[in-house]
Amino acid sequence: MILIDPPNAAGHGRLWSHLASDTSFEELHEFARLIGVPERGFDRDHYDVPSEWYDRVVAAGATPISSRALVARLIKAGLRRRKARP
């Protein structure tokens, strides 16, 4: 299932949502291509999506979910990729 959290991550002067799949990275990449998210938006286990895209992404089929629930679903699916520690 494709998931999106509310736009609540600040960066580069705007707010961002995280777009993820709890099924596979292939499903995630396919959905991102379909809606026009650039590949550079992929970060380890999700795509960063600007807040102004949120409604369009939900209309395209992403399921709105809280940020906490999104991370829990990634962990449960074995798809969570944490930042490497120095």
N, CA and C of each residue as an Amber inpcrd file, in Angstrom:
protein
   258
   0.8470000  -1.1770000   0.0000000   0.0000000   0.0000000   0.0000000
   0.8930000   1.2400000   0.0000000   0.5110000   2.2290000  -0.7600000
   1.2380000   3.4980000  -0.7900000   0.6900000   4.3940000   0.3170000
   1.5930000   4.9710000   1.0960000   1.2460000   5.7660000   2.2660000
   1.8490000   7.1640000   2.1650000   1.1710000   8.1470000   2.7400000
   1.7230000   9.5000000   2.8140000   1.3470000  10.1000000   4.1710000
   2.3290000  10.7430000   4.7970000   2.0490000  11.4020000   6.0720000
   1.7710000  12.8850000   5.8340000   1.2500000  13.5780000   6.8320000
   0.9540000  15.0100000   6.6650000   2.2350000  15.8010000   6.4050000
   2.1270000  16.9120000   5.7090000   3.3100000  17.7410000   5.4620000
   3.7370000  18.4580000   6.7440000   4.6270000  17.8180000   7.4920000
   5.0560000  18.3950000   8.7650000   6.5690000  18.3720000   8.9690000
   7.3090000  18.0080000   7.9310000   8.7750000  18.0080000   8.0200000
   9.2930000  19.2700000   7.3310000   9.9380000  20.1310000   8.0870000
  10.4430000  21.3920000   7.5290000  11.7970000  21.1820000   6.8700000
  11.9860000  21.8970000   5.7680000  13.2720000  21.8690000   5.0890000
  13.2540000  22.7360000   3.8560000  14.3210000  23.4590000   3.6290000
  14.4530000  24.3100000   2.4440000  13.3160000  25.3260000   2.3310000
  12.8650000  25.8410000   3.4770000  11.8530000  26.8890000   3.4750000
  10.4380000  26.4340000   3.1860000  10.1730000  25.1380000   3.2920000
   8.8180000  24.6360000   3.0440000   8.5600000  23.4100000   3.9020000
   7.3370000  22.8960000   3.8460000   6.9830000  21.6790000   4.5670000
   6.8960000  20.5090000   3.5930000   7.2230000  19.3140000   4.0990000
   7.2920000  18.1170000   3.2650000   6.5180000  16.9740000   3.8870000
   5.9610000  16.1270000   3.0320000   5.3800000  14.8470000   3.4220000
   6.3610000  13.7600000   3.0310000   6.1250000  12.5780000   3.5830000
   6.9220000  11.4160000   3.2210000   5.9990000  10.4180000   2.5300000
   6.4050000   9.9820000   1.3590000   5.6560000   9.0160000   0.5610000
   6.3840000   7.6870000   0.6510000   5.6870000   6.6300000   1.0560000
   6.3280000   5.3350000   1.2680000   5.3840000   4.2070000   0.8710000
   5.9430000   3.0060000   0.8040000   5.1630000   1.7940000   0.5720000
   5.4460000   0.8150000   1.6930000   4.4130000   0.1310000   2.1460000
   4.6290000  -0.9250000   3.1270000   4.6220000  -2.2960000   2.4450000
   4.7500000  -2.2750000   1.1080000   4.7800000  -3.5060000   0.3250000
   6.1530000  -3.7470000  -0.2840000   6.6480000  -2.7470000  -1.0470000
   7.9500000  -2.9130000  -1.7050000   8.4550000  -1.5720000  -2.2320000
   9.7690000  -1.5160000  -2.4210000  10.3460000  -0.3180000  -3.0280000
   9.9380000  -0.2260000  -4.4950000   9.7360000  -1.3610000  -5.1480000
   9.2990000  -1.3480000  -6.5430000   7.9410000  -0.6510000  -6.6680000
   7.0130000  -0.9910000  -5.7490000   5.6980000  -0.3410000  -5.7590000
   5.8530000   1.1640000  -5.5390000   6.7060000   1.5420000  -4.6050000
   6.9240000   2.9580000  -4.2990000   7.4830000   3.7010000  -5.5030000
   8.5300000   3.1490000  -6.1300000   9.1560000   3.8180000  -7.2760000
   8.1760000   3.9290000  -8.4540000   7.3760000   2.8980000  -8.6650000
   6.4010000   2.9340000  -9.7470000   5.3670000   4.0400000  -9.5110000
   4.8580000   4.1350000  -8.2910000   3.8740000   5.1750000  -7.9670000
   4.4970000   6.5640000  -8.1080000   5.7180000   6.7240000  -7.6250000
   6.3960000   8.0230000  -7.7240000   6.5580000   8.4460000  -9.1820000
   6.9600000   7.5000000 -10.0330000   7.0920000   7.8140000 -11.4730000
   5.7380000   8.2240000 -12.0500000   4.6930000   7.4980000 -11.6720000
   3.3490000   7.7520000 -12.1830000   2.8760000   9.1710000 -11.8740000
   3.1960000   9.6650000 -10.6820000   2.7150000  11.0020000 -10.2970000
   3.7490000  12.0990000 -10.5440000   4.9300000  11.7190000 -11.0530000
   5.9220000  12.7270000 -11.4380000   6.8650000  13.1860000 -10.3390000
   7.0470000  12.3770000  -9.3020000   8.0120000  12.7340000  -8.2570000
   9.4120000  12.4460000  -8.7990000  10.3030000  13.4200000  -8.7740000
  11.6530000  13.1890000  -9.3000000  12.4180000  12.1560000  -8.4720000
  13.2670000  11.3700000  -9.1310000  14.0730000  10.3570000  -8.4510000
  14.9230000  10.9560000  -7.3400000  15.3550000  12.1990000  -7.5030000
  16.1930000  12.8310000  -6.4840000  15.4480000  13.0160000  -5.1600000
  14.1170000  12.8680000  -5.1750000  13.3210000  12.9860000  -3.9680000
  13.3530000  11.7420000  -3.0930000  13.9820000  10.6530000  -3.5810000
  14.0370000   9.4120000  -2.8030000  15.1220000   9.5190000  -1.7420000
  14.7690000   9.1490000  -0.5040000  15.7040000   9.2210000   0.6130000
  15.6010000   7.9430000   1.4450000  16.4530000   6.9880000   1.1690000
  16.5720000   5.7070000   1.8880000  15.3500000   4.8010000   1.7960000
  14.1790000   5.2470000   2.2730000  12.9980000   4.3830000   2.2930000
  11.7080000   5.1420000   1.9700000  11.8440000   6.3740000   1.5040000
  10.6690000   7.1950000   1.2000000  11.0400000   8.2800000   0.1960000
  10.0250000   8.9050000  -0.3510000  10.2090000  10.1050000  -1.1710000
   9.7590000  11.3010000  -0.3490000  10.4770000  12.3870000  -0.4710000
  10.0490000  13.6540000   0.1090000   9.1600000  14.3460000  -0.9200000
   7.9840000  14.7540000  -0.4690000   6.9890000  15.3680000  -1.3530000
   6.5860000  16.7110000  -0.7610000   6.6800000  17.8060000  -1.5260000
   6.3260000  19.1190000  -0.9830000   4.8390000  19.2070000  -0.6360000
   4.5460000  20.0330000   0.3510000   3.1830000  20.1390000   0.8650000
   2.1600000  20.4800000  -0.2190000   2.5490000  21.2580000  -1.2050000
   1.5890000  21.6380000  -2.2410000   1.1970000  20.4630000  -3.1430000
   1.8940000  19.3440000  -3.0580000   1.5550000  18.1350000  -3.8140000
   0.6500000  17.1960000  -3.0260000   0.4870000  17.4090000  -1.7360000
  -0.1900000  16.4550000  -0.8610000  -1.5640000  16.0380000  -1.4040000
  -2.4370000  16.9760000  -1.6930000  -3.7930000  16.6340000  -2.1530000
  -3.7640000  15.8440000  -3.4540000  -2.8710000  16.2040000  -4.3610000
  -2.7590000  15.5050000  -5.6460000  -2.2900000  14.0680000  -5.4530000
  -1.3510000  13.8610000  -4.5200000  -0.8330000  12.5190000  -4.2490000
  -1.9180000  11.6460000  -3.6190000  -2.6870000  12.2030000  -2.7030000
  -3.7980000  11.4600000  -2.1000000  -4.8400000  11.1330000  -3.1720000
  -5.1530000  12.0880000  -4.0350000  -6.1210000  11.8510000  -5.1110000
  -5.6480000  10.7570000  -6.0640000  -4.3370000  10.6040000  -6.2110000
  -3.7720000   9.5760000  -7.0880000  -3.7860000   8.1900000  -6.4440000
  -4.1150000   8.1270000  -5.1360000  -4.2490000   6.8190000  -4.5090000
  -3.4460000   6.5640000  -3.2580000  -2.6200000   7.5140000  -2.8230000
  -1.8660000   7.3190000  -1.5820000  -2.8050000   7.4100000  -0.3840000
  -2.5600000   6.5790000   0.6100000  -3.3840000   6.5560000   1.8140000
  -2.7900000   7.4770000   2.8740000  -3.5470000   8.4870000   3.3230000
  -3.0480000   9.3610000   4.3880000  -2.9030000   8.5860000   5.6970000
  -1.8120000   8.8440000   6.3900000  -1.5020000   8.1330000   7.6300000
  -0.6090000   9.0430000   8.4680000  -0.6230000   8.8950000   9.7650000
   0.2460000   9.7240000  10.6030000   1.7140000   9.3600000  10.3700000
   2.5910000  10.2760000  10.7110000   4.0250000  10.0310000  10.5570000
   4.4690000   8.8380000  11.3960000   3.9930000   8.7750000  12.5910000
   4.3490000   7.6720000  13.5020000   3.8720000   6.3300000  12.9370000
   2.6530000   6.3090000  12.4150000   2.1140000   5.0670000  11.8420000
   2.8660000   4.6750000  10.5710000   3.2780000   5.6560000   9.7820000
   4.0460000   5.3690000   8.5650000   5.3540000   4.6620000   8.9250000
   6.0770000   5.1790000   9.8960000   7.3330000   4.5560000  10.3190000
   7.0720000   3.1520000  10.8580000   6.0220000   2.9840000  11.6410000
   5.6920000   1.6650000  12.1930000   5.3980000   0.6630000  11.0800000
   4.6970000   1.0980000  10.0500000   4.3870000   0.2070000   8.9250000
   5.6450000  -0.1660000   8.1620000   6.5730000   0.7900000   7.9800000
   7.8370000   0.4750000   7.3130000   8.6360000  -0.5410000   8.1210000
   8.6970000  -0.3570000   9.4230000   9.4310000  -1.2860000  10.2850000
   8.8070000  -2.6750000  10.2080000   7.4930000  -2.7500000  10.3300000
   6.7950000  -4.0360000  10.2980000   7.0280000  -4.7620000   8.9780000
   7.1050000  -4.0110000   7.8720000   7.3140000  -4.6020000   6.5480000
   8.7820000  -4.9180000   6.2680000   9.6710000  -4.4900000   7.1710000
  11.0960000  -4.7150000   6.9520000  11.7040000  -3.7790000   5.9190000
  11.0540000  -2.6560000   5.6740000  11.5050000  -1.7090000   4.6530000
  12.1230000  -0.4440000   5.2240000  12.2080000  -0.3220000   6.5280000
  12.7800000   0.8760000   7.1540000  14.2920000   0.8610000   6.9800000
  14.8220000   1.9500000   6.4570000  16.2690000   2.1250000   6.3090000
  16.6880000   3.3670000   7.0610000  17.3620000   3.1730000   8.1760000
  17.8060000   4.2960000   8.9940000  19.0770000   4.9200000   8.4160000
  19.3170000   6.1600000   8.7900000  20.5590000   6.8360000   8.4060000
  21.7410000   6.0930000   9.0270000  22.8100000   6.0140000   8.2740000
  24.0240000   5.3790000   8.8000000  24.6240000   6.2660000   9.8760000
  25.0960000   5.6580000  10.9320000  25.7460000   6.4080000  12.0100000
  27.2360000   6.5370000  11.6980000  27.7970000   7.7230000  11.9710000
  29.2250000   7.9180000  11.6710000  30.1400000   7.0930000  12.5560000
